[in-house]
Amino acid sequence: MKTRMRMRMLPTTLLVLALGLPAAAQQPPEEGGGPGRGRDEVFRMVDAYIVSNLQESLGLDDAGFVRLLPLVKRLQTDRRQALRGRIETLSELRQVMRAGGATESRVAELMKRVKQQEAEAAQQQRANVEAIDAQLTPVQQAKFRILEFEVEQRLRRLLEQVRPQQPGNPGRRPRAQRPGE
């Protein structure tokens, strides 16, 4: 019963998150908050949703949940930090390229930083997932990955539905209408 109720609430929760994500990503920083504060709030909401469904979805007892929770939080935190660093570096790269004064050495420096961030993020992700897997049975490992996959898929679908409805955003055109294909 609880599982069915949570699964029925999932689309509503994800819709709220999807509606907030594009707006939050474009929000100017508020007083007392830095850039991306709204995006961080949305990320925390997604994290809270995953954590609230973790124990039941994976069939964890209380002790298993207590052992797993800090590892899952660490995974989510590290993902967010990696995303922030990548966004910052790519924004800087875009700014340099658009300014018209991009030198080979400056672009090479920024590309080196991007590649380093990508490699470090992948390594950290592997380490975090291995730590989580060490606490779970193979079946629970599969359930964890499915939980994450389903949340990601639903968020993507909801974002695709919401984006065309936002003012000033023409959204994606259906595949048949894209030029050059």
Secondary structure, DSSP 8 states (H G I E B T S, - for coil): -HHHHHHHHHHHHHHHHHHHHHHHHH----TT--TTHHHHHHHHHHHHHHHHHHHHHHT--HHHHHHHHHHHHHHHHHHHHHHHHHHHHHHHHHHHHHHT---HHHHHHHHHHHHHHHHHHHHHHHHHHHHHHTTS-HHHHHHHHHHHHHHHHHHHHHHHHHGGGSTT------GGG-TT-
